[in-house]
């Protein structure tokens, strides 16, 4: 059974011969460490820098595919927003100029809408045009992955929650949900409008090669949601529903990414049509496997192997024991993967191999 066949069975709620395994998307330094272990020649090429990216990988290359093959990873995540060759503005402007050209200093840094009190100001902003998107580089990588029978998760990453945090400044954004909700709704609509148009173009070219639409917005801290369930339902959930509906139109399963303690919104994600949830931050409140078990018939879980303590500091035997416990509880409704996709260099390749071996037994 190929990786593609296995992951599609899992997404359909069926039982293949094992749970499946995904390495995630390690940081560049971690990748280089793993390449050395497997004698893979690094061909990572530096992409255009993107200071506003929430991603920790700035390089890409065929060595990524070779590493996935060595570790028998079943999934490759290939989104246009992982590839900075996608955005081709003739004047070099960023996709979203959230800070008005200023350098990033912090997540709470006031963005261009920090002091906005009139939604008309939002409407008059120079919003990005999807015509400057070029998907050819990503499409080439997807086709290469398919030649090796990987399951491919893709589509635009569509981190609209993060973009809005940056436009306002995180604290300002949360406050404005209460004090100037029309301003927040106007900005949300404009960001989503771009992303939905961009993803429509993306899926028209790529959907035949994808196994799932994968998109993400980190909505949780270690202890709780960053915003209340009520605010999530008003300002974020409608956008998630639109993204899910668009993907379903292309006959794609949908996997949603959010780090942190998001247990309180899982029922809403299920009702919205989400098929899979990633990455299950194991040490976050309410995200341990015992508390998630009640959703095992409604969601395919991906992740769950702790990256805060277990993978960096645990033994291979301890890691295997946790994987076996998950498999015993969830059966086929779980793809074994790190609880954060961006593995840091403190996770040894030996521990990754232990996770993989237990997952694929």
C-alpha positions as CSV (number, residue, x, y, z in Angstrom):
1,X,0.0,0.0,0.0
2,X,1.4,3.4,-1.0
3,X,1.5,6.4,1.4
4,X,-1.1,8.1,-0.8
5,X,-3.5,5.2,-0.5
6,X,-2.9,4.8,3.2
7,X,-3.6,8.5,4.1
8,X,-6.7,8.6,1.9
9,X,-8.1,5.6,3.7
10,X,-7.4,7.3,7.0
11,X,-9.1,10.5,5.8
12,X,-12.1,8.4,4.8
13,X,-12.3,6.9,8.3
14,X,-11.1,3.5,7.1
15,X,-8.4,1.2,8.5
16,X,-5.2,0.7,6.6
17,X,-2.3,-1.6,7.7
18,X,-0.9,1.0,10.1
19,X,-1.5,4.5,11.4
20,X,0.7,6.4,9.1
21,X,3.5,8.8,10.0
22,X,4.4,12.4,9.2
23,X,7.7,13.9,10.0
24,X,6.4,17.5,9.8
25,X,8.5,20.4,8.5
26,X,11.6,20.7,10.6
27,X,13.6,23.9,10.9
28,X,16.5,24.4,8.5
29,X,19.1,23.6,11.2
30,X,17.3,20.4,12.1
31,X,17.0,19.3,8.5
32,X,20.8,19.8,8.0
33,X,21.4,17.6,11.1
34,X,19.1,14.8,9.8
35,X,20.6,15.1,6.3
36,X,24.1,14.4,7.7
37,X,22.8,11.3,9.5
38,X,21.3,9.8,6.4
39,X,24.2,11.0,4.1
40,X,21.8,13.2,2.1
41,X,23.5,15.9,0.1
42,X,21.9,19.2,1.1
43,X,20.6,21.1,-1.8
44,X,18.6,23.6,0.3
45,X,18.3,26.9,-1.5
46,X,17.7,30.1,0.3
47,X,14.4,31.7,-0.5
48,X,13.5,35.3,-0.5
49,X,13.3,36.4,3.2
50,X,9.9,36.8,4.7
51,X,10.0,38.4,8.1
52,X,6.3,38.1,8.6
53,X,6.2,34.4,8.0
54,X,5.0,32.2,10.9
55,X,7.0,29.4,9.4
56,X,10.5,28.5,10.7
57,X,11.7,26.9,7.4
58,X,13.2,29.4,5.0
59,X,14.9,26.9,2.7
60,X,13.6,24.2,0.4
61,X,14.9,21.6,-2.0
62,X,14.9,18.0,-3.2
63,X,16.7,16.9,-0.1
64,X,13.3,17.4,1.7
65,X,11.9,14.6,-0.4
66,X,14.9,12.4,0.1
67,X,14.6,12.8,3.9
68,X,10.9,11.9,3.8
69,X,11.7,8.8,1.9
70,X,14.5,7.8,4.3
71,X,12.1,8.2,7.3
72,X,9.1,6.7,5.5
73,X,7.1,9.8,6.1
74,X,3.7,9.4,4.4
75,X,2.8,13.1,3.9
76,X,4.5,16.0,2.2
77,X,3.2,19.5,3.0
78,X,3.6,21.6,-0.1
79,X,1.8,24.9,0.1
80,X,2.5,27.9,-2.2
81,X,2.9,29.9,1.0
82,X,5.9,27.7,1.9
83,X,7.5,28.8,-1.3
84,X,8.4,32.5,-1.5
85,X,8.7,32.2,-5.3
86,X,4.9,32.2,-5.4
87,X,4.4,35.9,-4.7
88,X,5.7,37.9,-7.7
89,X,4.8,41.6,-7.2
90,X,6.5,43.7,-9.9
91,X,7.6,46.3,-7.3
92,X,8.7,43.8,-4.7
93,X,5.8,44.7,-2.3
94,X,4.9,42.0,0.3
95,X,1.7,40.1,0.0
96,X,0.3,41.9,3.1
97,X,2.1,45.1,4.2
98,X,0.9,44.7,7.7
99,X,3.4,47.0,9.3
100,X,3.5,49.7,6.7
101,X,7.1,48.9,5.7
102,X,8.4,49.0,9.2
103,X,10.7,46.2,10.5
104,X,9.1,43.6,12.8
105,X,9.9,44.0,16.5
106,X,7.2,41.9,18.3
107,X,3.9,40.1,17.9
108,X,2.2,42.9,19.8
109,X,3.7,45.6,17.6
110,X,1.0,48.0,16.3
111,X,0.2,47.4,12.6
112,X,-1.3,49.8,10.1
113,X,-4.8,49.4,11.5
114,X,-3.7,49.8,15.2
115,X,-5.5,53.1,15.5
116,X,-8.2,52.6,12.9
117,X,-11.8,53.4,14.1
118,X,-13.5,53.7,10.7
119,X,-14.0,50.7,8.5
120,X,-13.7,52.9,5.4
121,X,-10.0,53.2,6.2
122,X,-9.8,49.4,5.8
123,X,-11.6,49.5,2.5
124,X,-9.2,52.1,1.1
125,X,-6.0,50.1,2.0
126,X,-3.9,48.7,-0.9
127,X,-5.0,45.1,-0.7
128,X,-3.0,42.4,-2.6
129,X,-4.1,41.2,-6.0
130,X,-4.1,37.5,-6.7
131,X,-2.8,38.2,-10.3
132,X,0.7,38.4,-8.8
133,X,0.6,34.7,-7.7
134,X,2.7,32.1,-9.6
135,X,2.1,28.5,-8.6
136,X,4.5,26.9,-11.0
137,X,7.3,26.3,-8.5
138,X,5.0,24.6,-5.9
139,X,3.2,22.6,-8.6
140,X,6.6,21.2,-9.8
141,X,7.4,20.0,-6.2
142,X,3.9,18.5,-5.8
143,X,4.4,16.5,-9.0
144,X,7.8,15.2,-7.8
145,X,6.2,14.1,-4.6
146,X,3.4,12.3,-6.4
147,X,6.1,10.4,-8.4
148,X,7.0,8.8,-5.1
149,X,3.4,8.1,-4.1
150,X,3.4,10.6,-1.1
151,X,0.1,12.0,0.1
152,X,0.3,15.7,-0.4
153,X,-1.3,18.3,1.9
154,X,-1.5,21.7,0.2
155,X,-3.5,24.7,-0.9
156,X,-2.9,28.2,0.4
157,X,-2.0,28.2,4.1
158,X,-4.5,31.0,4.6
159,X,-3.4,32.2,8.1
160,X,-5.9,35.0,8.2
161,X,-6.0,35.1,12.0
162,X,-2.3,35.8,12.1
163,X,-2.5,38.4,9.3
164,X,-5.2,40.3,11.3
165,X,-3.1,40.0,14.5
166,X,-0.3,41.8,12.6
167,X,-2.5,44.4,10.9
168,X,-3.8,45.6,14.3
169,X,-1.1,44.3,16.7
170,X,-2.2,41.2,18.7
171,X,-3.5,43.0,21.8
172,X,-5.2,45.7,19.7
173,X,-6.8,43.1,17.5
174,X,-8.4,41.4,20.5
175,X,-9.5,44.7,22.0
176,X,-11.0,45.9,18.8
177,X,-13.2,42.8,18.6
178,X,-15.1,44.4,21.5
179,X,-14.6,48.1,20.9
180,X,-14.7,48.4,17.0
181,X,-16.1,45.1,15.8
182,X,-17.1,46.6,12.4
183,X,-13.5,47.5,11.7
184,X,-12.4,44.0,12.6
185,X,-15.1,42.5,10.4
186,X,-14.1,44.8,7.5
187,X,-10.5,43.8,7.7
188,X,-11.4,40.1,8.1
189,X,-13.5,40.3,5.0
190,X,-10.7,41.8,2.9
191,X,-8.1,39.3,4.0
192,X,-10.4,36.4,3.4
193,X,-11.5,37.8,0.1
194,X,-7.9,37.7,-1.1
195,X,-7.2,34.3,0.3
196,X,-10.4,32.7,-1.2
197,X,-9.6,34.1,-4.6
198,X,-6.0,33.0,-4.4
199,X,-6.9,29.5,-3.2
200,X,-9.5,29.2,-6.0
201,X,-6.7,29.8,-8.5
202,X,-4.4,27.5,-6.6
203,X,-6.9,24.6,-6.4
204,X,-7.8,25.0,-10.0
205,X,-4.2,24.1,-10.8
206,X,-3.4,21.7,-7.9
207,X,-6.4,20.0,-6.5
208,X,-6.1,16.9,-8.8
209,X,-2.7,16.3,-7.1
210,X,-3.7,17.0,-3.5
211,X,-5.0,14.7,-0.9
212,X,-6.2,17.4,1.5
213,X,-6.5,21.1,1.9
214,X,-4.2,22.0,4.8
215,X,-4.6,25.5,6.4
216,X,-3.8,26.9,9.7
217,X,-4.3,29.6,12.3
218,X,-2.8,29.2,15.8
219,X,-5.7,30.0,18.1
220,X,-4.5,28.7,21.4
221,X,-1.9,29.3,24.1
222,X,-0.6,26.7,26.5
223,X,-3.5,27.2,28.8
224,X,-6.5,28.3,26.8
225,X,-7.8,29.9,23.6
226,X,-6.3,33.3,22.7
227,X,-9.9,34.7,22.3
228,X,-13.2,33.5,23.8
229,X,-15.3,30.9,22.0
230,X,-17.9,33.6,21.5
231,X,-15.3,35.8,19.7
232,X,-14.1,32.8,17.7
233,X,-17.6,32.1,16.6
234,X,-18.2,35.6,15.4
235,X,-14.9,36.6,13.9
236,X,-13.0,33.4,12.9
237,X,-15.4,30.5,12.4
238,X,-17.2,32.1,9.4
239,X,-13.9,32.3,7.5
240,X,-13.0,28.7,8.4
241,X,-16.4,27.6,7.1
242,X,-15.8,29.4,3.8
243,X,-12.4,27.8,3.4
244,X,-13.8,24.3,4.1
245,X,-16.7,24.8,1.7
246,X,-14.3,25.9,-1.0
247,X,-12.1,22.8,-0.5
248,X,-15.1,20.5,-0.6
249,X,-16.1,22.0,-3.9
250,X,-12.8,20.6,-5.2
251,X,-13.6,17.2,-3.6
252,X,-10.8,17.6,-1.0
253,X,-10.7,16.6,2.6
254,X,-9.8,19.4,5.0
255,X,-7.1,19.3,7.7
256,X,-7.0,22.3,10.1
257,X,-3.9,23.3,12.0
258,X,-3.8,25.1,15.3
259,X,-1.3,24.9,18.0
260,X,-2.3,25.4,21.6
261,X,-5.3,24.6,23.8
262,X,-8.2,24.6,21.3
263,X,-10.3,21.9,22.9
264,X,-13.2,24.3,23.4
265,X,-13.7,24.9,19.7
266,X,-13.3,21.3,18.4
267,X,-17.1,20.7,18.2
268,X,-17.4,23.9,16.1
269,X,-14.6,22.7,13.8
270,X,-16.3,19.4,13.4
271,X,-19.6,21.1,12.6
272,X,-17.8,23.3,10.0
273,X,-16.8,20.2,8.1
274,X,-13.1,19.8,9.2
275,X,-11.9,16.3,8.6
276,X,-8.6,16.3,10.4
277,X,-6.9,18.3,13.2
278,X,-3.2,19.0,13.6
279,X,-0.9,19.1,15.6
280,X,-2.4,18.3,19.0
281,X,0.0,20.2,21.3
282,X,0.2,17.4,23.9
283,X,1.2,19.5,26.9
284,X,-1.5,22.2,26.2
285,X,-4.5,22.2,28.5
286,X,-7.2,19.8,27.3
287,X,-5.2,18.4,24.4
288,X,-4.0,15.1,25.9
289,X,-5.1,12.0,24.3
290,X,-7.5,11.0,27.1
291,X,-9.5,14.2,26.7
292,X,-9.5,14.0,22.9
293,X,-10.7,10.4,22.8
294,X,-14.3,11.4,22.7
295,X,-13.8,12.9,19.2
296,X,-12.1,9.9,17.7
297,X,-15.1,9.1,15.5
298,X,-15.5,12.6,14.2
299,X,-11.9,13.7,13.5
300,X,-8.7,12.3,12.2
301,X,-6.0,13.4,14.6
302,X,-2.5,14.2,13.3
303,X,0.3,14.8,15.7
304,X,0.2,14.3,19.5
305,X,3.8,13.3,20.1
306,X,5.1,15.9,22.6
307,X,7.9,18.2,21.3
308,X,8.3,20.1,24.6
309,X,9.6,17.3,26.8
310,X,9.2,13.8,25.3
311,X,10.9,14.1,21.9
312,X,13.8,16.3,23.0
313,X,14.5,14.6,26.3
314,X,12.8,11.2,26.3
315,X,14.4,7.8,25.4
316,X,13.4,5.9,22.2
317,X,11.7,3.4,24.5
318,X,9.6,6.1,26.2
319,X,8.6,7.5,22.8
320,X,7.5,4.1,21.5
321,X,5.4,3.5,24.6
322,X,3.4,6.7,24.0
323,X,2.9,5.9,20.3
324,X,1.7,2.4,21.2
325,X,-0.7,3.9,23.8
326,X,-2.2,6.2,21.2
327,X,-2.6,3.4,18.7
328,X,-4.3,1.2,21.3
329,X,-6.8,4.0,22.1
330,X,-7.5,5.5,18.7
331,X,-6.9,2.7,16.3
332,X,-6.8,4.1,12.8
333,X,-8.1,7.6,13.7
334,X,-4.6,8.9,14.4
335,X,-1.6,9.8,12.2
336,X,1.5,9.8,14.3
337,X,3.4,13.0,14.1
338,X,5.2,15.6,16.3
339,X,3.0,17.9,18.3
340,X,4.7,20.8,16.5
341,X,5.7,20.3,12.9
342,X,8.8,22.5,13.1
343,X,11.1,20.1,14.9
344,X,14.0,21.9,16.6
345,X,17.6,20.6,16.7
346,X,17.1,19.3,20.3
347,X,15.1,16.4,18.8
348,X,17.6,13.7,17.8
349,X,17.2,11.7,14.7
350,X,17.2,8.5,16.9
351,X,14.1,9.7,18.6
352,X,12.4,10.5,15.3
353,X,13.3,7.0,14.1
354,X,11.7,5.5,17.2
355,X,8.5,7.5,16.7
356,X,8.4,6.4,13.0
357,X,9.1,2.7,13.8
358,X,6.4,2.5,16.4
359,X,3.9,4.3,14.1
360,X,4.4,2.0,11.2
361,X,4.4,-1.3,13.1
